[in-house]
């Protein structure tokens, strides 16, 4: 991405794939879906292997707020790239409905992706901030 990103709304998406199709989806995703989502305001935060299950694909995408999420999803799924490649993507999947919509716990939570260039495939440089003890206590109550 070309600028720092702050994603207070995050989707954690976990897809169950047909056996042996994970690399097919990753290749298609990298080639067609990362930049096309970013072009409509979606922040593709990262893609992950499930080391215990070769037929899972896990990824995160972020949004600045719920209205931006609605607008960006409509633009992407109604756009030409998804229309052209959706059949190929869906052919790799058994289930794509395992999605958690996450909101930040604290106003300073979120992702800051300040790198000028995308890290190489398979590399993510996470940053974790500890919550003050009082925040942890209030969460558990």
N, C-alpha and C positions, 0 to 999 in steps of 0.2 A: 504494500500500500504506500501511497505517497505522502501521507500525513499521519500524525498521531491520532489514535482512535480511543474513544472512551465508550464502553458498551455497558450501560446500566441495565439493559435488557438482553438476556442471553438465552438462546435455544441450545440445549444439549440434545443432540439427535443421535439415535442409535438404530442402525439398520441391520436387519437380519437378511443375509444374502443367500442366494442359491449356492450350494457347495462349489468351491473353486472359482467364484466370480469376483472376489474382492479386488484383485489386481485390475480386472477389467473396469470395475467402477472407479477405482482410484485414478486410473489413466484417463478415463472420460471426464471425471470430476476436475482433475488438474487442468486438462486441456480446454474444457468448455465452460465449466461452471464457476470457477473462482473469480476470474476477472469480470464475467458477465453479471455476477451478483454484486460485486463491488461497484460496478458501473451504475447500479440503481440504488446505492446507499447501504447495502448489506455489508457488514464487516465479517469476513471469513476469518475467524480467530485461529482455528487449528483443526487438523485431521489426525486421527489416532487409530492405531492398530489395537485390537483387543488381543493381548498375547495369549489368552486362554481359549480363544475361539476364532479360528481363521475365517469364519463365515459371518463376522460382525464388522461393521464399519461405524466408527464413532467420530462425530465432528461437532464443532461449536461455531455458531454464528451470532453476531451481536447487532444491536440496534440502539439508536440514541433514545428512543421513547416508543410508546405503543402506536401513536399515529404514524411515525416514520416506518415502523415495522409493517403496518397494514399497507402503506403506500409502496414500500419496496417489494414486498411479497407479491402484490398485484402486478407490479411492473415486471418482475422477473418471470413469474409463472404465466403471465399473459404475453411475454415477449418472444421474439423470434428464436433465441438460442434454446430456451426450454422447449418450445414447440418442435424444433428441429431434432433435439437429442433426448426428449423425454422417453420415447419408446425404448431406446437403447439403455437408458439408466434404469427404467422400471423393469426391464428384462433381467437385470442382475439381482433384483430384490424379491424377497418373500414378504417382508414387512418393513414399512418405513414410518409407521405410526408411533413408535416409541420416542416421544419427544417430551422433554421437560422444559417448561418456560420458566426461567429464573429471573428474579429481580434482586438487585443488590440489597444486602442487609443494612449497610451503613452508607451514608452519602459519599464517602470516600472510597467505597468498594468499586471494582470494575477492572477493565483491562486497558492498559496503555500500551499500544503497539507503535512505538516511536521509531522503529527501524526504517530507514529510507528504502530498503529493498526487502523482498520476501525471503525468509530463511530457506535453505535448501529443503527439499522434501524429506520428511521424517524428523526434522529438527524444530523444536519449539522452545523458546526461551521464556519460561513463565516468571512472573514476579508475584510474590506473595507478601501481603502486609498483615501483620498481626493486629487483631482487634484489641482495643483496651479491655481489661478484665471486666469492667462494668457492662460492656456490650455483650460479652459472652454470658454473663449472669442473666442479663435481661432476655437473651435469646432462649435460654433454657427454662425460663419461668412460664 
